[in-house]
Amino acid sequence: MTIFAATEGRPLPPPLSRRLFGLFVALQVAFAVAALYLPSTIFAMAAFGIAGGIYLVGVLIWPWIIVPAVVVTTALDITGQLIKKTGIGIPVTGFHLSLMLMALGIFTNTCLRRRFTFPAFELKGPLFLLWGTMAFSLTYTPALAEGTVGVMRTLALIAFLYGTQVMVDTRQAVNLVVIAMGASMIGGAILAVAQIMSEKFYLPASFVIAVGANAPRASGTFHNPNTFGTFLMCGVVFLFALLVNHRFPKWKGIFLLVSLAAAGAGLITTFSRSNWVAAAVGIVAALIYARKLRYLIWVGLGGLAAILAVKEFVPFADHIFQRFVSIFTLLTDFGEAGRESGSARLYFIIAGLEMWLDHPILGAGWRAFPMLFDQYKPVGFPAWVPTKESHTLAANMLAELGLVGLTASAWIVWRVFRRGIGAARRAADPYLRAVLVGLLCMFLAFQISLSATADFSNNFLWFFTGMIFAVIHLIEREAGPASP
């Protein structure tokens, strides 16, 4: 009677299915036999196939588990190219496969769950104004083929942004983004430090010297050290903002701190001045929001320690110091020998403004800048600088899409900050608030980086912009919708 009384009113656990248990035991025995008697190659292929099948099924049930693949394939960049030459000039990469799996997972999951409601696409107005201007410019751009590819790529990135917003709809998905970022920062930084110490790079020294440097720069797995710097800058700002705005359990805090330290060391080895400045702005923004500006001195001492460590182990550490100092002497040393890279950026801005004055409303057309640059190249532009690409996104937008394109770009930035800051103020969950603040600080730092890189199609820019609205909707699901 005592036993019955203790369990009365509580549902008993379902009985164990003997058939399922027997199947489980049989699978374990079969796996053990295969491991012992099958050739290692066949066994490895079978195990890989089973694991891949399970993962694909998991993507259909929980689309957000594709997040690590999105982050990793973005980090692989040039080394992740599966087919280097295609008819449209764009290589097929691992990221393209991840994007396809992400779309398939979202579509299948939507059908399985019979989902009829989706989050509001709050950037649809400015994004489609921007994309519509780009598409219309194909009627007059001198770079029709390349411009068409760019327009279609931008449409895919818009879908990627909204797909991220749809996919990341749980706290588990947000956690996976944080873990994937931390792990990828460690991996990327290890490769960067190994490259700088061994002087073995994916980019030849001749390329780097041609664009104004006098020593090779770590590029990780990327096609450009500045793009690699942008990748590491995102990790530095995001992880730092998380750590100063939320108290994590000890082991999680150690993981994030190690990832942050690795990303910071890797960022130094890229020699990317624009991303050094962007990281500094993002860090200060995170400290201001956390009301911990008193920690700025510790951040400075940490950066100094990293520079001294690099100086101790890197063969050409003096070049790092020279690059750092050149940030503050860009205008005073304009046009001087050894400052070709910085001077060229200012020349590109001047050319972009001249191009805009001739095409003020709709611009010269998408991807027209490199085609028309020789006509607008200022006197004194270094003849040995091979690139004709604008390195400032605002100047590039003005030149190619005119005032309409620049207005759409500014509208996007304003909408992101307006919605993000408002949601952060209302957030009741301290962890989600810290993640949102980290994403906003990263978005701010990205705007600084884009002033000297113009990396408009950077996967991370679109992924984390989608993440901002995904986290906003998670916060509002708990706190209730914002009042009009």
C-alpha positions, 0 to 999 in steps of 0.5 A: 500500500505504501508503494501504491500511495507513493506513486498515486497520481503520478504517471508511470514511465512507459514500458521498455520496448523489447523489440527496440532494445533488441534492435539497439543491441543488434546494432551495437554487435554489428558495429563491433563486428564491422570494426573488427573484421571489415577493412579500415577504409570500408569501415571508415566510409560506412561510418562517415556515411552513417554519420552524414545521414544522421546529420542530414536527418538532424538538419531536417528536424533542427535546421539550426544545427547547420550553424557550425557548418555555415561558420566553418565554411565561411572561415575556410574561404579560398581553401574551401573551394570545391570547384574553382572554375565555373561558367559564371566565374564564381567558384563552388565552395563549402559555404554554398553547400551549407547554404543549400542544406540550410535552405533545404532544412528550413523548407523541410522543417516548415513542411513537417511542422506545418508552420504558417507564421514566420518572423517579420522581415524588418529589413525588407524595405531598405534591402529591396530598395538597395537590391532594386537599384542594383538590378535596375543599374544593369540596364546601363552599367558597363560591367553587365556580366559581372554586375549581373552575377553581383546582383544575383549573389546579393539576392542570395545573401538577402535570402541568407539573412532572412533564413538565418532569422528564421533558423535561429529561433531557440536559445540552443541555436544561439548557444551553438553560434557562440560555441562555433564562433569561439572554436573557429577563432581558436582554429583560425588564430592557430593557423595565423600564428603558425603562418607568421612564425614559419613565413609560409602563407597562402599569399605570395609576398609579391602580392602583398608588396604590390599593395603597399606592404613590405612583409608577408601577412597572415591570411589564414584560409582566406584569399585576402589578409584583410578579409581574414582580419575582418573574420577575426575582428568579428570574433574579438568584438563579439566575444569581448562584448559577451564577457563584459556584459554577462557573467558566465559559469567558470568553464564557459568563461574560460572557453570564451576567454581563450577564444578571445585571446586567440582571436586577438593574437591572430588579428595582430598577425593580419596587419589589417589596420582597418580591422584593428581600428574596428575592433577597438571601436567595438570594444569601447562600445561594449565597455560603454554599454556595460558601464565598465570603461574603467577596464579600458586600461586593462584592455590596453595593457593586454593589447600591449602584452600581445604586441610585445609577445609578437615582437619577441617571436615574429621575425618582422615585428617592427613592421607591425609597429609601423603599420600601427603608427601609420593609422595616425599618420595617414593624412600627414604622410599622404602620398609618401613612399611606404604609405602607398596602401593608405594613400591609394584608399584616399585616391579611391575615395576621390575617384568615387566622389568624382564618379558620383558627381557625373552620375548623382542619382542612380550612379554609374551602375553596379560593378562599374567602379573598376571599369571606369576607374582609369577615367577618374584616377587622380593624378599621383595615384601609385602606378604600381598598385594593381587593384582598381577596387574601391576600398570604402563602401560608402564611396563605392555605393555613391559611385555605383548606385548614387544617392538612392543606393547610399540612402538604402544603405544608411536606412539599413544601418539605422533600422538595425541600430534602432531595433537592436538598442530598443530590444536590448533595453527591454530584454529581461534575459541577461544572456540574450541581452549580452548576445544582442549587445555583442552582435550590435557592437560587431555590426558597429565595428563592421561599419568601421571596417567597411570604410577601408575594405568595402567587403559588401558580400562578406558572409558574416556581415549578412549572417550576423545581421540576420542573427541580430533580428533573430535574437530580437525576436527571441527577446520579444517572445519573452518580454512581449512585443514593443509598443508602437 
